[in-house]
């Protein structure tokens, strides 16, 4: 066999090995998804438990409060687990400086945005953790981890929607 032929044969073996690895990874993912579907299917048999869990989590998220700060505490923003801003606190010095307009007002606006973003990010993180915990309690551990990381706005509406569907 010439050097070219040996190289071609080696490339074919390498390509075959790569295809085998991809197929194996795909099968592993598929069986993981089948397991998850089985978990969801068994849970759907107990719709009342799922509905109660969704309602409980929605209530917990409604009661959740997290605070974001900026400017060394000059601005504090409190958000709920429903991703709503429920309170904004400005230090007296910052509020007084805003009245003058100009650069002071612009700085205050930046601080308010920073504190708001921090509060919303904290609320999203906590909501994801709460959802993940609830999913683990329902026996959907893997699914809870995946969904918990995707939490964003509309959490309460999504949970109430799940409760209505089942």
KEKOLNU-947330 format. One record per atom (N, C-alpha, C): residue in one letter; x, y negated, z. Coordinates in steps of 0.02 Angstrom, whole numbers, padded with zeros to 5 digits, always signed. Example, Ala and Ser with C-alpha at 12.3 -4.5 7.8 and 13.67 -1.06 7.14 Angstrom:
<pts>
a+00660+00284+00390 a+00615+00225+00390 a+00660+00165+00390 s+00642+00112+00354 s+00684+00053+00357 s+00645-00002+00394 
</pts>
This chain:
<pts>
x+00043+00058+00000 x+00000+00000+00000 x+00045-00061+00000 x+00031-00109-00042 x+00072-00169-00047 x+00057-00215+00012 x+00100-00266+00021 x+00091-00314+00075 x+00025-00350+00069 x+00004-00366+00007 x-00059-00400-00004 x-00117-00356+00017 x-00113-00293-00003 x-00167-00247+00014 x-00172-00236+00089 x-00115-00232+00122 x-00114-00223+00195 x-00145-00284+00229 x-00129-00343+00204 x-00158-00404+00233 x-00233-00406+00223 x-00256-00387+00164 x-00328-00386+00150 x-00363-00336+00195 x-00332-00278+00204 x-00363-00227+00247 x-00366-00252+00320 x-00314-00286+00342 x-00313-00312+00410 x-00367-00365+00419 x-00375-00408+00367 x-00427-00460+00371 x-00496-00428+00373 x-00505-00374+00335 x-00570-00340+00336 x-00584-00309+00404 x-00532-00279+00435 x-00542-00250+00501 x-00557-00306+00552 x-00522-00362+00545 x-00533-00419+00591 x-00604-00446+00582 x-00626-00454+00520 x-00694-00478+00507 x-00745-00429+00534 x-00732-00365+00526 x-00778-00315+00553 x-00782-00318+00629 x-00724-00328+00660 x-00724-00334+00733 x-00762-00396+00755 x-00753-00451+00719 x-00789-00513+00736 x-00865-00503+00730 x-00886-00470+00677 x-00957-00457+00668 x-00983-00414+00725 x-00945-00364+00746 x-00966-00321+00801 x-00974-00361+00865 x-00928-00407+00878 x-00932-00448+00938 x-00994-00492+00936 x-01006-00523+00879 x-01065-00566+00872 x-01129-00526+00882 x-01132-00467+00853 x-01192-00425+00861 x-01201-00405+00934 x-01145-00389+00967 x-01149-00369+01037 x-01173-00428+01080 x-01146-00488+01067 x-01168-00546+01104 x-01242-00560+01091 x-01263-00553+01029 x-01334-00563+01012 x-01379-00513+01047 x-01357-00451+01049 x-01397-00399+01082 x-01401-00413+01157 x-01346-00434+01187 x-01346-00451+01258 x-01394-00508+01272 x-01391-00560+01231 x-01437-00617+01240 x-01509-00594+01230 x-01521-00552+01180 x-01588-00529+01166 x-01615-00489+01225 x-01575-00444+01253 x-01598-00405+01310 x-01609-00449+01371 x-01568-00500+01379 x-01578-00548+01433 x-01645-00584+01424 x-01661-00602+01362 x-01725-00635+01348 x-01783-00588+01358 x-01773-00524+01340 x-01826-00474+01351 x-01840-00467+01426 x-01786-00466+01465 x-01793-00462+01538 x-01832-00522+01564 x-01814-00581+01539 x-01848-00642+01561 x-01921-00641+01540 x-01936-00618+01480 x-02005-00612+01457 x-02044-00564+01501 x-02011-00510+01522 x-02043-00463+01567 x-02060-00495+01634 x-02014-00538+01658 x-02027-00573+01721 x-02087-00620+01714 x-02088-00656+01658 x-02144-00703+01646 x-02209-00664+01638 x-02206-00609+01602 x-02266-00568+01592 x-02295-00543+01658 x-02251-00520+01702 x-02275-00495+01767 x-02304-00552+01809 x-02274-00611+01803 x-02299-00668+01839 x-02367-00690+01812 x-02377-00686+01747 x-02441-00707+01716 x-02498-00662+01741 x-02481-00603+01765 x-02533-00560+01792 x-02559-00587+01858 x-02519-00629+01890 x-02540-00660+01952 x-02544-00735+01942 x-02592-00755+01902 x-02600-00826+01883 x-02614-00871+01942 x-02650-00846+01990 x-02666-00887+02048 x-02603-00907+02086 x-02557-00860+02094 x-02494-00874+02128 x-02454-00927+02089 x-02453-00920+02023 x-02417-00968+01981 x-02450-01037+01986 x-02516-01040+01985 x-02552-01103+01990 x-02538-01137+02057 x-02540-01098+02111 x-02526-01124+02177 x-02454-01151+02181 x-02409-01114+02151 x-02339-01135+02151 x-02330-01200+02113 x-02362-01206+02056 x-02357-01268+02016 x-02386-01327+02054 x-02443-01317+02086 x-02474-01370+02124 x-02431-01390+02184 x-02403-01341+02218 x-02360-01354+02276 x-02299-01395+02255 x-02268-01375+02200 x-02209-01411+02176 x-02226-01481+02154 x-02283-01490+02121 x-02304-01557+02100 x-02315-01602+02160 x-02345-01575+02214 x-02355-01614+02275 x-02288-01632+02307 x-02242-01584+02309 x-02176-01597+02337 x-02139-01651+02298 x-02144-01648+02232 x-02111-01698+02190 x-02142-01767+02201 x-02208-01769+02212 x-02241-01832+02225 x-02218-01864+02290 x-02201-01822+02339 x-02179-01846+02404 x-02104-01861+02405 x-02067-01835+02358 x-01994-01844+02356 x-01976-01918+02345 x-01928-01942+02383 x-01903-02010+02375 x-01827-02008+02376 x-01796-02038+02326 x-01723-02044+02323 x-01706-02117+02308 x-01648-02138+02332 x-01628-02208+02324 x-01563-02214+02287 x-01560-02261+02241 x-01499-02278+02206 x-01478-02347+02228 x-01412-02358+02231 x-01386-02423+02253 x-01336-02449+02203 x-01328-02515+02203 x-01277-02548+02161 x-01255-02611+02197 x-01196-02634+02178 x-01170-02695+02208 x-01158-02690+02282 x-01133-02631+02304 x-01120-02622+02375 x-01182-02626+02418 x-01240-02606+02391 x-01302-02608+02428 x-01343-02671+02418 x-01318-02716+02374 x-01355-02778+02360 x-01422-02763+02326 x-01424-02707+02289 x-01485-02685+02256 x-01497-02612+02276 x-01557-02597+02298 x-01578-02529+02313 x-01643-02515+02277 x-01643-02460+02240 x-01703-02440+02204 x-01723-02371+02227 x-01786-02362+02245 x-01812-02298+02267 x-01858-02271+02213 x-01846-02207+02195 x-01886-02174+02144 x-01918-02111+02174 x-01973-02090+02145 x-02007-02029+02168 x-01984-01970+02124 x-02003-01911+02145 x-01989-01851+02106 x-02028-01849+02041 x-02075-01896+02033 x-02113-01902+01971 x-02079-01950+01923 x-02017-01970+01940 x-01976-02015+01899 x-02007-02085+01893 x-02038-02107+01947 x-02068-02174+01950 x-02030-02215+02001 x-02016-02278+01985 x-01986-02324+02033 x-02041-02346+02080 x-02029-02335+02145 x-02081-02352+02195 x-02061-02411+02238 x-01997-02431+02236 x-01976-02487+02278 x-01910-02516+02251 x-01905-02582+02253 x-01843-02616+02234 x-01828-02665+02291 x-01767-02661+02318 x-01746-02706+02371 x-01685-02746+02346 x-01689-02811+02355 x-01633-02856+02338 x-01609-02889+02401 x-01543-02894+02408 x-01516-02929+02466 x-01536-03003+02460 x-01544-03037+02516 x-01563-03108+02513 x-01514-03150+02472 x-01450-03135+02478 x-01400-03173+02440 x-01408-03163+02365 x-01422-03102+02344 x-01431-03088+02273 x-01494-03122+02247 x-01548-03117+02286 x-01611-03148+02265 x-01602-03224+02259 x-01566-03253+02305 x-01553-03325+02303 x-01512-03344+02242 x-01461-03302+02228 x-01418-03315+02170 x-01455-03309+02104 x-01506-03265+02102 x-01545-03256+02040 x-01584-03320+02023 x-01603-03357+02074 x-01643-03418+02062 x-01604-03469+02022 x-01538-03467+02027 x-01496-03515+01990 x-01491-03499+01917 x-01509-03438+01897 x-01506-03419+01827 x-01434-03406+01804 x-01425-03406+01740 x-01358-03398+01711 x-01325-03332+01727 x-01260-03337+01743 x-01219-03277+01755 x-01243-03239+01816 x-01267-03274+01868 x-01292-03240+01928 x-01353-03197+01911 x-01396-03223+01871 x-01456-03186+01851 x-01436-03125+01809 x-01390-03135+01763 x-01367-03080+01721 x-01335-03025+01763 x-01295-03044+01812 x-01263-02995+01856 x-01317-02957+01896 x-01367-02992+01920 x-01421-02960+01957 x-01458-02910+01913 x-01470-02928+01851 x-01504-02883+01805 x-01464-02819+01794 x-01398-02825+01787 x-01355-02767+01778 x-01358-02723+01840 x-01355-02753+01899 x-01357-02715+01961 x-01424-02678+01969 x-01478-02711+01951 x-01544-02679+01956 x-01547-02619+01908 x-01522-02627+01848 x-01521-02572+01800 x-01478-02514+01826 x-01419-02530+01854 x-01375-02478+01880 x-01409-02439+01937 x-01439-02476+01984 x-01472-02443+02041 x-01531-02401+02018 x-01568-02426+01969 x-01625-02389+01942 x-01603-02324+01909 x-01550-02329+01868 x-01525-02269+01835 x-01499-02218+01886 x-01465-02241+01938 x-01440-02196+01990 x-01498-02162+02025 x-01551-02199+02040 x-01609-02170+02074 x-01643-02118+02030 x-01653-02134+01967 x-01686-02087+01921 x-01644-02024+01912 x-01578-02032+01905 x-01534-01974+01898 x-01537-01930+01961 x-01538-01961+02019 x-01543-01923+02082 x-01611-01887+02086 x-01664-01921+02064 x-01730-01889+02065 x-01733-01830+02017 x-01702-01837+01958 x-01701-01782+01911 x-01663-01723+01939 x-01606-01737+01971 x-01566-01683+02001 x-01605-01647+02055 x-01635-01684+02100 x-01673-01653+02155 x-01733-01615+02128 x-01768-01643+02078 x-01826-01609+02049 x-01804-01543+02017 x-01748-01544+01983 x-01722-01483+01953 x-01705-01430+02005 x-01675-01452+02061 x-01659-01406+02115 x-01723-01377+02146 x-01772-01419+02155 x-01836-01396+02184 x-01870-01346+02137 x-01869-01360+02073 x-01899-01314+02024 x-01862-01248+02023 x-01796-01252+02024 x-01756-01191+02023 x-01771-01148+02085 x-01776-01179+02143 x-01792-01143+02205 x-01860-01109+02200 x-01909-01146+02175 x-01977-01118+02169 x-01978-01060+02120 x-01941-01066+02065 x-01939-01012+02015 x-01905-00950+02044 x-01853-00961+02085 x-01821-00904+02118 x-01870-00869+02164 x-01910-00908+02201 x-01959-00879+02246 x-02012-00839+02208 x-02024-00858+02146 x-02073-00822+02105 x-02041-00762+02070 x-01976-00753+02079 x-01942-00697+02046 x-01919-00713+01976 x-01914-00776+01959 x-01892-00797+01892 x-01826-00835+01897 x-01778-00807+01934 x-01715-00840+01948 x-01680-00868+01887 x-01670-00827+01835 x-01634-00850+01776 x-01672-00906+01740 x-01736-00898+01735 x-01777-00949+01702 x-01776-01014+01742 x-01778-01009+01808 x-01775-01068+01850 x-01712-01107+01841 x-01656-01072+01833 x-01592-01106+01823 x-01592-01143+01756 x-01620-01113+01705 x-01622-01144+01639 x-01669-01204+01638 x-01728-01196+01666 x-01776-01251+01665 x-01755-01306+01712 x-01728-01287+01770 x-01708-01336+01819 x-01659-01387+01792 x-01616-01366+01746 x-01568-01411+01716 x-01596-01456+01662 x-01657-01443+01642 x-01687-01482+01587 x-01739-01532+01611 x-01745-01541+01676 x-01797-01584+01703 x-01785-01656+01682 x-01838-01689+01663 x-01836-01759+01646 x-01901-01791+01666 x-01922-01841+01630 x-01985-01874+01645 x-02044-01827+01633 x-02099-01844+01663 x-02160-01805+01652 x-02162-01740+01690 x-02122-01734+01743 x-02119-01672+01781 x-02187-01655+01809 x-02218-01702+01842 x-02282-01689+01875 x-02335-01668+01824 x-02338-01704+01768 x-02387-01688+01716 x-02375-01619+01688 x-02311-01600+01679 x-02295-01534+01654 x-02316-01479+01701 x-02304-01489+01765 x-02324-01439+01815 x-02399-01433+01819 x-02433-01489+01819 x-02507-01487+01822 x-02533-01453+01758 x-02500-01465+01702 x-02520-01433+01639 x-02513-01358+01642 x-02458-01335+01673 x-02449-01263+01681 x-02506-01235+01722 x-02523-01270+01776 x-02577-01247+01819 x-02643-01242+01783 x-02655-01287+01735 x-02718-01286+01698 x-02719-01231+01646 x-02660-01214+01619 x-02657-01163+01567 x-02670-01094+01594 x-02654-01084+01657 x-02658-01016+01684 x-02720-01005+01726 
</pts>
